[in-house]
Structures are given as structure tokens and as C-alpha cells.
Amino acid sequence: MKKILLGLFMGVIVLGLSGCGNNPKEETQPQDQVQESGYVEKEKAEVLVAKFNTQVVDNSTLNPASSEYLTTHEDAYWYGLITGVSLIVYPLEFTGYLSNDVVDYMVLYVEKNSEYTSTTNEYLEYLIKANNPEITTEEVNSLITEAKNSASSGKTVNNGKGIDIGYVENEDSYQYQVIRLYQ
């Protein structure tokens, strides 16, 4: 009986040390992906919206995100930029306070019937650069094209500088997602 119990005990120890059959390659894959994709520092929603506004005001005549046109919906902050174009900020954990919430990702949401869809790429450039100012205009253009081309596969794209770009479209609207990659 002691040998059976000892055998069971040793089996439990072996399984515990080996991770119960988990594939170690799967466990390290997300870390490898971050190393290839780069990462950015955690930023509060208030700070990233201010950086976005700085990009917009310094480089264009477009409307910045204003607290006058801010609403919260489904644990996200929605800014109306111009008719049919919105900036949405999704925090890692929604508290209702922009100054407390760390940004998970930001979205440029565009209604297809908006007369201002032509502003999409310009707003998107400022959104990407607000999330990582090291990304050049040429890189932005490449990321936009790649994101749109990868949309059917459901994949996001990046250039190794800590930002993933995704594109989602339905019959009424489309959106570009700027996803922040944290270490």
C-alpha cells in the first residue's frame, strides 16, 4: 500500500513540475510576440487624448477631441470629433475617470454615410502618432493599408513599435483600432 501511495505522490509531483502537460512553447509565445512587436509604456486616457489633440491642433484644421462632446458608453469614452466620426477610448479597467484609466486601445469610428469620411486617414495618423510618436507618416500609411488588407483574416498588424492596428467593417460603419502593447 505504501508503494502505491508513494507512486501516486511521485506522479503528482512530476505532473506539478512539468506543468501538467502544458506545452512550454505556448506559454512563451505571447512573450516572444511582444518582443517582435515592441511595447509602449502604460498611459492614462486623459494623457493620450491630450497627445491626440496636440497632434490634431499642431498639424491640421480638424476638430480635436473635446470634453463637450464626451460621453461614456459600454465602459468606454466616446468623443464626437465631427459628424459621423468619433474617437473611442477603451481602458484596461473602466473607472469613469479619464485621469485614472490606463488605455487598452483606442478606436477611430466612422459611419460610412458621413460626409467627413475623407478625414479618416488624417485623424488615424494623429491617433497612431499620439500612441507612439516614433512612428513615421510612411509607416502609418503602410500600417493602414496592411490593416485593411488583413481585416478579412481578423488579424492586426504592427511594425515592431508597440502598436497593433486593426480594421473592422460592417454595412454601416468601419473602425480602425490602435491597440497598445504593454510589457
N, C-alpha and C positions, 0 to 999 in steps of 0.2 A: 504494500500500500504506500509505503514511504517513497519507493522508487517511482510510482505513478504520480504522486503529488509533486515530487522533485522534478519529474519530466514536464508536467504541466506548468510548474513555476518557471522552469527554464524556457519553455516555449513562449510564455507571456513576456519574459524579459527580452528574448530575441525579437519578438514582434514589436515590442516597445522601442527597442533600439533601432530597428530597421524602419520604423515609421509605418508599421502595419501594411506594408506592401505599397506605399506611395512611391510613385516614380520620382526620383530626385530631380530629373530633368524638368519635369513640370513645375516643381517648386521653385526652381531658379529661373524659369523662363521670363516671368514678369520683370525680375531684376535685370536680366540681360536686355529686355526690351527698353527699359528706362535708360540703360547705358547707351544704347543705339539711338534713342530718341532724345536724349538730353533731359534736362529738367529745369524748372524755374522755381524761384523762391515763392513761398506762400504769400498771398496778398489779400488784403481785405477788400470787400466790394466797393466801399467808398473810395479807396485809393485807385483801384483800376478804372472806375467810372471817371474819376478826375483825370487819369492819364489818357483815357479815350477822349475826353473833352479837350484836353490840351492838344492832342493830335488834330482833332477836327478844327478847332479855332485857329491853330497856327498854320494849317495847311489848306484851308478851304473856306467857303462861304456857307457850308452846310450847317444845319442846326445841331448843337451839342445836346447831350442828354441833360434834361432839366428836371429838378425835383418837382416842378409844377406839373409835369406830365408823367409822374411816377405813380405806379400802383403796384400792389402785391397780388399775386395770383398763383395758387398751387405751389407755395413755398419758393417763389421766385420774384425778383424785382423786374418790373416791366417799365421801360421808358419809351414813350412815343417820341420818335425823332422827327418824323414828317408823316403825312397821311399815308398809311399803309406800310410804313417801315418802323420797326421797333428794335430796341436793344433789350435783351433779356439777360439777367444775371442770375445764375443758379449757384447758390452757395453749397459747400460741403454739408453744412448743417444750418438750416434756416432759423434765425432767432428773431427776425423782424427789425434788426438794427444793422444797417449798412456798415457802420463802423466796427461791428463785431464779427460779421460773417466773412469767412475765408471763401474765396471764389473757387468753385469746382470747374465751371465752364461758363462761357458767355455765348449768346446767340444773336445773330442778326436775322430777324424775322421779317419776311417781305411778302405782302399779299400780291398775288400775280396781277390783279386788276388795278393796282396802284399806278398812278401816273408818274410816280417817282422811283420806279424800279431801276432807272438808269443811274441812280445814286448808289446802288448796291455795292459795286466793286470798290468805290471810293470809301464808303463807310467801312467796308470789310478790311481794307488796307489799314485804316486807322485803328480798328479793333485789334487786328493782329499785331500791329506795332505797339499798341498800348500794352499788350500782354508780353511782348518781347521786342524791345526797340532795336535789337541787333539784327532782326530780320529785314532784309533789303526789299525794295519795291519789286525787283526782279524775282526774288524768292516768293514774295506774296503772290505775284501773278502765276507763278508755277504751282504754288500750293492750291490756289483757287481752281486752276484747270485740272490738276490731279484729283482734288476732292470731288469735283463734279464727275469726272470720269470713273471714280471709284464708288460712286453712290449706289450703283446697282448691286454691288457686292456687299454693301453695308460696312465697308472699311473706311477708316480715317487715314489721313496722310500726314507726314511730318518731314522736316528737313534736319532733324537732329538738334533742334534748338529749344526743346521743351514744350512745344505747342503742337497739338494734333488739330487738324482741320477736317471737319465732316460736313457733308451736304445731304440734306433730306428734302424731298419734294413730294407734294401731293397735288390734287387737282386745283386747290385754291391758293396755295402758298408754297414758299420754299424757305429754307433756312440754312445758314452757314453756322456751324458750331466751332467755336475756338476753345479747345479743351486744354486745360493746364495740366502738365505732368509734374508731379511733386516727387521728391526723393523719399 
